[in-house]
């Protein structure tokens, strides 16, 4: 009988214990201890918590259209992170995202706080909780894909050898409202080092140059880090691009419109004085410093394309070197062979004696063969205004103080 009563008492005690734990786990009120929310039932029962409870990842797993300013973070509420690997897939390329753990091992964050656009992120994390249980978690999310993108077109071309007057010019396909952000994402450096400063012309163009012409032999590098830079509301950059070019010998030619001559100087020494014809009295040539922008063995010149009427349409102008966006060239002239050296008859260009089809032994052929994109041609004593700094690569016509004032970053 006593044995039966003992068994009943033990069963009653065991049942009370079970009911007590059941009450605690069900959130029963009373004098029993509170169980923190981040511990949970599984830990009380001795089971390891689920990975999503041990390792918290933001943005949430499976998130889409995540904005670039949303915070990427991996953390554990208890224990420590053993390892975190984050990879970014973008433009069919996968790269590892560098980041750092806090000293206590509870949080990981990327070195670069902004997320890339149009990318898929993969997060793999391993952690130990406070009870020594190891958990691993794998999550993914994708970022916002903007409808509008912008790019910058760089002058000069990559790997070019240019004259000492070359100005680095970026032309954008969309208007730039946030000029400071875009300017900050463009870096122009030189070896040997020289101060290089930016200047904005309107909302679509950003030029860079030093105070004086480049020294021959200078190596210049243009780094564009425009990807995901917000240039205007909802308009983001598309490029990571590097352009490098070399500055060749120095060649500066001075056109005297009144004397009908052009002095060509190489590294400060006079190479030749070439007879020229400049703009006629009613269609004069701009004064000022102009830079060779492109070189064409032969091209068509039609007066209607540069704001005139039907005064001329020459299908085969030889040895043509563009100086301005508005249509100023140095070129060969075969249709007025007696004009160079004697009279100004052009519609604003600088003409050198040549033959139809272009001759290598003519003044125009000689000069063309010895020229580079980036060479400087300065016109003096013309009855016209100075060429505008944004007409072609005319930035050398602006003083250094004024040039520096045109940057967005001060």
C-alpha positions, 0 to 999 in steps of 0.5 A, a space after each residue: 500500500 505504501 509502495 502504491 502511495 509513493 508511486 502516486 506521489 512521484 507521479 503527482 510531482 512529475 505531473 506538476 513539473 510538466 504542467 509548470 513548464 507547459 504553463 511557462 512555455 505557453 506564456 502563463 502568468 504568475 510568479 514564474 520567470 519570464 523567457 526572453 523572446 530571443 531565446 524561444 521554446 526550442 532553446 528551453 527544450 534544448 534544441 538549437 534555434 533556427 538559422 534565421 533566429 541566430 543570424 539576422 540579415 538585412 535586407 531580408 531574404 528574397 527582397 527585390 528592388 532594394 534601393 542603393 541607400 538601404 543598409 546591408 548588415 549581418 548580425 547575431 543577437 547572441 554569440 558571434 559570427 565566425 565568417 561572412 561572405 557576400 558576393 555581388 553579381 552584376 553584368 554577368 560578373 561576380 565579385 566578392 564584397 569586402 567588409 568587416 566584423 565588429 570587434 565583438 564579432 556580432 556584426 558585419 558590414 560592407 566597406 562601401 555602404 551603398 549597394 550597387 544597382 541592378 545587382 544580385 547579392 548572395 550572403 553566406 554566414 556562419 555563427 556560434 550562438 551563446 550555447 555553442 550551437 553552430 548555424 549557417 545561413 544563406 540569403 539573397 536579394 536583388 537591387 533596384 534596376 533604374 529605367 534611366 542611365 547616363 554615360 560619359 563619352 571621353 576625349 581623347 581616345 584610349 591609348 592615344 598619343 596627343 599634342 600638349 594642348 589636349 583637354 580631357 573632355 567628358 560629354 554626357 548623354 543626359 543632363 547632370 543635375 548633381 554635378 558634385 556627385 558626378 565630378 567626385 566620381 571622375 579622377 584625372 591624374 598625370 605622371 609626372 604629377 601636375 595639378 589638374 582641375 575640372 570645369 563644367 560647361 552647362 549640364 552635359 559637359 565636364 572638361 579637365 586641364 592643367 594650368 599650362 600645356 602638358 609637358 611632353 611625355 606625360 602619362 594621363 589617366 582618366 578613371 570614371 567611377 560613374 556606376 550607380 552615381 545619381 546624376 539627376 532624380 532617377 538617373 544613374 551612371 552605368 560606367 566603370 571605365 579607364 582611359 589612358 593617353 600619352 602626351 607627345 612632343 610639343 607643337 604650337 602653330 600661330 596663324 597670323 590672319 593679317 600676314 597670311 602666314 602660319 609659324 609652326 614651332 616644335 618644342 619651341 623651335 621654328 620648323 617652318 613658316 607656311 602661307 595660309 588663307 584665313 577668313 574673308 572680311 565678311 566671314 572672318 576666322 576666330 582669334 584665340 587658341 584652338 586645339 586639333 580635335 580630329 584629323 581627316 584625310 578627306 572630308 566633305 564641307 557643306 556651308 549649310 551644315 555650319 549655318 551658312 546658305 548654299 555658298 559652297 559644297 566641296 565633296 573632297 576637302 583634303 588634309 582636314 583638321 577640325 578646330 571647333 564644334 562650329 566648323 573651323 578647320 585647318 585644311 588643304 585648299 586646291 580650288 583657290 591655289 593663289 590665295 594662301 600667302 596673299 589674301 583671305 578668302 575662306 568662310 572662317 577656316 585656315 587654308 593651306 595650298 594643296 592639290 585635288 586628292 591631297 598631296 604629301 609634298 604640298 604645304 597642307 600635306 606637310 603640315 598634316 603629316 606632322 600634326 597630332 590631335 591635341 596640337 595647338 593652333 592659335 589665331 592672331 590679328 583676325 578681325 573677329 572675337 576670341 573663340 569661346 572656351 566651350 567651342 571645341 577644346 577652347 578652354 585654354 582661352 580661359 584664365 586659370 582662376 576662372 577655370 578653377 571656379 567652374 568646378 562643382 566641388 570648389 
